Amino acid sequence: MNSSPGGPQPKPLDWVLYLLAPVFFSTNLIFGRGITGEIAPFTTAFLRWAGSALIILPFVISDWRNCLAFVRENLWLWLWLGFLGMGICGGFVYWALTLTTASNATLIYTTSSLFIILFQFVFQGRALSAKELLGMAVAFTGVTVIVLKGEPAAILHMSFNLGDLGILAAAIAFALYSLGLRHPATAALKPLPMFGMLSIAGALVLLPPALWEVLHGGLMPDSGSDFTKLAGIILFASLAAFYCFQHAVRVFGPAMAGITLYLMPPLSIIMAVVFLGELFESYHAVGIVLVTGGLLLASGSPWQKKTP
């Protein structure tokens, strides 16, 4: 699927980056699990994006004229994307995870894909095909199987709290962020300088709540383990994940890029088994098959030749 009919077809590298996005996003489970309770949530998010901005700063400096022009001409768009993608989907998520379970958060956050398609339908007049809707339904069924551990009756015992609402807000914010990345003004910058600018915007919007936490006794990193986890979040869950996702949005469009979120639950499970020693259950296998099948159904064959 290409976002512009008749346009250039995605290259193999585009598909590699597309599939790597959920892999890198899923590493947030491995590194972020130990962060909760050891570092204050908005402080974690600020350090995450400030560190990312510092690493990618050379690319911003190399294209400083275009970066400055982008900020000067699109100040509110720049801050808006930083607020949505790094603020709400950063510190707000870490805060929400102190109040809700990982299972609830996984199910709720994956609905970003649905919100992307819904917002495109409502605000951009995007047509929805029966194949897309069916693929999304199959994939969401897979997510549900994983979250409910293969027991449908378990849904009757799920409770939702303020943290769940926070995750829902983050899912909506990520959908809006994905659509915002398609704004014509973002095409004026190359992907790396653009990502650097978004990291800077995220650090700026996260600075006030992070300072508030520090001034009110919020937990700070104080061990080698804390800094190792932060480094993992910066390098993999931030730099690599958002760059791959940003590239996917540019090449395939927000809806197609958003479908990759359905791969996060099975990937997170596999990583938990490999790195954290958790057990792999039969319902995990069922969920992975449904999620992968739904993704392929919704997106079509990656190597299918398309005509204008």
NUBAVO-260999 format. One record per residue: z, y negated, x of N, C-alpha, C in turn. Coordinates in steps of 0.02 Angstrom, whole numbers, plus 50000, padded with zeros to 5 digits. Each point is the difference from the previous one (the first is absolute). Example, Ala and Ser with C-alpha at 12.3 -4.5 7.8 and 13.67 -1.06 7.14 Angstrom:
<pts>
503905028450660500004994149955500004994050045/499644994749982500034994150042500374994549961/
</pts>
This chain:
<pts>
500005006050043500004994049957500004993950044/499534995649988499974993850037500144994449952/500354995050021500204994649955499424995849977/499464999950036499424996149980499405004549994/499765001549939499435004349990499404997550040/499675004750034499424998050039500184997550068/500644999150015500224997650065500015005650051/500184998550062500025005150052500505005549983/499815006250014500445005749985500565000550052/500595002349979500565000850048499815004850056/500234998450059499885004250059500575005050007/499905005250041500545004950010500654996850022/499974994950044500614996750022500364996649942/499624997349952500304996949941500425005249961/499735006149994500365005249964500615002450040/499945000150066500585001950041500574995149990/499854993550003500514994949990500275000249928/499565001449952500215000649930500535005449992/499885005850031500465005649994500624999250043/499964996050053500584998850043500504995249967/499774995849954500454995149968500615003449969/499915005049956500595003149971500425003850050/499685002550054500395003550052500494995250032/499754994150020500434995150032500514997149952/499804998849937500484997649950500575005049992/499835006450002500505005249989500515000450057/499824997550060500485000150055500604995649985/499934995649951500574995849981500595004349977/499845005949972500545004649978500395002350061/499655001950053500325002950059500434994850035/499704994250013500374994850037500474996049955/499794998849938500394995849956500615003449970/499995006649997500565003549971500664998350036/499964999850066500614998650038500184992650002/499534995749981500134992850001500474998049943/499895003049941500404998249942500745001350013/500404994849993500725000650012500204998250071/499514999250046500164998150069499794992950016/499474997649968499764993150009499894997149930/500194993749990499914996849935499265000049981/499845000849935499315001049979499524994450018/500174993849985499544994550015499974998650075/500555001450035499994999550073499525005150029/500025006149973499535005250022499284997849989/499864997449941499324997949984499784994250045/500454995250012499824994450044499845002450070/500435004350028499885002550067499365004150003/499865003549946499395004049996499384995650006/499974994649962499394996050000499994994850055/500574997750023500024995650058499775003850061/500235006350007499785004150056499265001549997/499745001449939499295001249992499594993850018/500254994249979499654993750015499974998850075/500545001450036500014998950072499505004650035/499975006249978499545004850032499274998049991/499854997649940499304998549985499824992750013/500484996150024499894992950013499404998550045/499875004150053499414998650041499354999649962/499935004149948499394999949960499964993649958/500584997549979500024993749963499824994250046/500285000050060499874994750048499264999950020/499715005950008499295000350020499534997149947/500244999849938499594997249946500384994449965/500364996050039500464995249972499664994749957/499394998150017499664994949960499885002349928/499755006149993499885002749933500655001449964/500515002250037500665001349969500304993549974/499954994750040500274993549980499634997349939/499345000950001499604997749943500185003949937/500125006550007500195004149943500654997549969/500504998650042500644997649975499934993149968/499624995750034499924993249975499654999849932/499525004449991499605000049938500285004749946/500425004750021500255005049951500755001350010/500384994650006500715000650016500375004449949/499884998649936500385003649949499785007349994/499355001350010499775006950001500325003850057/500034996950059500315003050060500735001849987/500384995249974500715001349986500095005049943/499564999649951500035004649943499905007250022/499515001350043499895006750025500595002450043/500284995550040500585001850040500605001649956/500084996249947500565001149953499935006649964/499395001749978499895006149962500025006250045/499584999950052499915006050041500565001550048/500334994850026500525001050050500704998249974/500034995249954500644998049973500255004749946/499635000349944500205004449945499945007350020/499475001850035499895007050020500355001650065/500424995550025500395001250060500744999949985/500304994150006500724999449989500215002149931/499614998449950500185001749931500025007649991/499535003650032500005007349996500605002950035/500164997550061500585002550036500644998849960/500034994349966500594998649958500025004849941/499425001149967499985004349941500205007250018/499825002250061500155006850020500755001250010/500394994650003500735000950004500295001349931/499594999349948500245000649931499695005849962/499445002750025499655005349963499865005850047/499755005449971499855006050039499294999750028/499885003950053499335000350029499505003049950/500235004749959499555003149951499764994949948/500474996349972499804994849953499534995050032/500174997850061499604995050035499295002550012/499945006350020499345002950013499564999849937/500285002349945499625000149937499804993049979/500474995450002499874993249976499514996250045/500105000550066499584996150046499285002449999/499895006449987499325002649999499594997049943/500334997249950499644996949945499634993750021/500074997950063499604994350025499265001249987/499775006250010499305001649989499794998449929/500435001749952499844998749930499994992549986/500474996350030500014992849990499394996650030/499765002550057499404997250030499415000549952/499895006049973499455001049954500104995949936/500624999949975500154996149939499864992650011/500234997250056499904992950014499264998450009/499635004650033499284998850007499655000249932/500235004549956499725000449933500144993749960/500634997550005500224994349960499724993450028/500054999050066499844993550029499294999550028/499705005750016499344999850032499465003549960/500195002949943499505003349958499725006350030/500375003350042499755006150032499975005749949/499435003449999499925005649954500375006150026/500285003949955500355006150018499605006149977/499885004650046499635006049983500485005549979/499745004649959500415005749978500225004250060/499575000550050500155004050060500594996950038/500004993350005500564996650034500655001249963/499984999049934500605000949960500275007150004/499545004949998500215007050004500305001550069/499684997450052500255001150068500694997050010/500104994049974500654996750004500535004049963/499815002749941500475003849960500205006550036/499515003350031500145006250036500464998550060/499844994750037500404998150058500724998249980/500064996249946500664998049978500405006149976/499655004849970500345006249981500285003550061/499624999950055500245002950062500624996650027/500004993349997500594996250021500605001949957/499885000649934500555001749954500285006950014/499565004850015500225006850016500464999950061/499824996050051500404999650060500684996849985/499984994449965500624996449986500475004049956/499725003649950500425003949954500145007050027/499755001550060500135006450033499765005949958/499444999049965499715005449960500365001649937/500484995949980500395001249939499914994149952/499535000649952499874994549953500624997449965/500475004549985500604998049964500434995150040/499884999850066500404995650043499894992749983/499444998449968499864993049983500524997349950/500295004649961500504997949951500644997750034/500105001850063500624998450035499914994350050/499394997350004499884994550047500294993549970/500364996450041500274993649978499704994550042/499914994149970499684994450033500494994250004/500034996750058500474994650010499654993950029/500404995250023499714993850027499555001450060/500185005050041499585001750056499315002549979/499985003849945499355002449975499574994149977/500314995149969499634994049979499744996250061/500405000150055499784996850061499405003550030/499995006749998499425003750025499394998749956/500114999549934499444998449954499714993250016/500444995150014499764993350019499605000450065/500225004250046499635000850063499325003349989/499975004849954499365003349985499504995049972/500254995649955499564994849972499804995050054/500474998350044499864995350054499475002850047/500055006550016499515003050045499305000149969/499975001049934499364999849965499694993050005/500414994849988499764993250004499804998350072/500395002450048499834999050071499325003150016/499875006049974499375003450012499414996049972/500094997249940499474995949971499924993550040/500564997150023499964993950038499635000850065/500025006050030499645001250062499244999449991/499775000549938499294999449986499784992949986/500464995250006499824993049990499484998150053/499474996349979499474998350048500264996650063/500554996249995500254996450058500245004750055/500235006049982500255004650051499435002850043/499394999749975499435002650038499824995550059/500294993950001499854995350054500315002250067/500505004449996500335002450061499845007350012/499985001950063499925007050017500645003749982/499975006749990500585003849976500644999050041/499965000350066500624999550040500314993049997/499614994650009500304993349992500284999049929/499655002749949500234999349931500665003649991/500055006050028500635003649994500564996550037/499834997050058500504996250036500264994149960/499554996649966500204994349959500435002249941/499845005849971500415002549945500705002150024/500035002750061500655001950029500434993750010/499684994750025500364993750010500254997349933/499575000149950500204997749933500585004149973/499975006650011500545004349977500664998450034/499974998850066500614998350038500284993349975/499574995349984500234993449977500365000549933/499715003849953500315000449934500635004350001/500065004550050500595004350005500564996850040/499854994650037500514996850042500604997449960/499904996449945500584997449963500475005549975/499765005349965500485005149978500315003850059/499635000950055500295003350058500564995950030/499904993450005500534995650025500615000249955/499885000249935500555000349952500415006450012/499665005650012500355006250013500424999550064/499704997250053500364999450063500614995749993/499934994449964500564995449992500555002849955/499835005049961500505003149955500195007050023/499945001350065500255006350027499535005949993/499364998749990499525005549994499965004050064/499875006549993499975004550058499394998450043/500105000150066499474998850048499895006350043/499405000850029499905005750045500454999550061/500355005550016500484999750055500015006450041/499485004149993499975006250038499285001750018/499935004450049499335002250019499635003349943/500375003749959499705003349942499714994949951/500384994649987499774994849955499344996950025/499984998450064499414996850028499405004850003/500145006550010499465004949999499685000549931/500435000149948499745000349932499624993649982/500254994350021499644993849989499325000050034/499985002650061499365000350037499515004549963/500245005649973499565004449961499744996649938/500434996349966499794996449939499484994750018/500104996550055499544994750020499325002850020/500005005250042499385002650027499605004149950/500345004249962499655004749957499984997849927/500604998849971500034998349929499764992949986/499954995850052499794993149990499304998850029/499964999650066499374998450033499445004949981/500125006450013499475005049987499865000749925/500535000449959499905001249928499644994249966/500244993950011499714994449965499304998450026/499885001150065499334998950025499515004849968/500185006449997499565005049969499894998549926/500544998049966499934998549928499584993849990/500114994950041499614993949994499265001550012/499855004350049499315001950013499725003849940/500405004449970499765003849942499854995449941/500404994849990499884995349946499344996450011/499874998050062499384996450015499385004449990/500055006350020499425004449999499905003249931/500555002349970499945004049938500204996249937/500374994450008500254996449942500725002049985/500364995749962500715001249987500155006549963/499595001649949500145005949959499955006450042/499465000650038499905005950041500545000450055/500164994350030500525000050051500685001949970/500134997649940500635001549967500115007349986/499455003849992500065007149985500355003750057/499954997350062500325003350057500765000549990/500284995749959500735000349989500215006749970/499545003349965500165006549971500105005350053/499754998850060500095004850054500684999450033/500354994549987500644998850034500545005249983/500105001949936500525005049986499905006650037/499405003249996499925006250038500064999150075/499734994550026500054998750072500724999050021/500374996449959500714998950015500385006650001/499825004449955500335006649997499855004050063/499365000050020499815003750061500374997250060/500034993350006500354997050056500755001649999/500285000249939500725001649995500135007150022/499535004649984500075006950022499955000650075/499504996550029499875000650072500534996450041/500174993849980500434995950042500745000149981/500135001549935500694999749977500285006849981/499585005250005500245006849987500125001649928/499704996249953500095001549929499585006049979/500185003349945499665005949977499364998349961/499495004250007499384999249963500025004849940/499994997249939500065004049939499325001249968/499975004649953499375001749967499734994149961/500444996049969499764994249962499694994850045/500194999950064499684995550047499265001850007/499865006550005499315002350008499594998249938/500295001149941499644998249937499864992649998/500494996050016499914992849999499484997650049/500005002850060499504998050051499305001649977/499905005949970499335001949975499784995249945/500444998249954499824995549946499854992950026/500424997650046499904993350027499344999650037/499875004850044499385000050038499395000849955/500055004549951499445000949954499874993849959/500534996849977499914993849962499694994550041/500204999550063499714995050045499255001150008/499805006350013499295001550008499624998949936/500305001649943499674999149936499894992649985/500504995950015499964992949985499534996350047/499975002350063499604996450050499305002750008/499885006349979499365003150013499985002850070/499495003550015499935002950067499904994550051/500404999750053499944994950050499324999650032/499675005750006499385000250037499395000149953/500144999049935499465000049951499564993950012/499365001150003499534994550011499914996249935/500104993750002499964995849939499394995650003/499714998949943499414995849996500194993249971/499634994950017500164993349973499954999949925/
</pts>
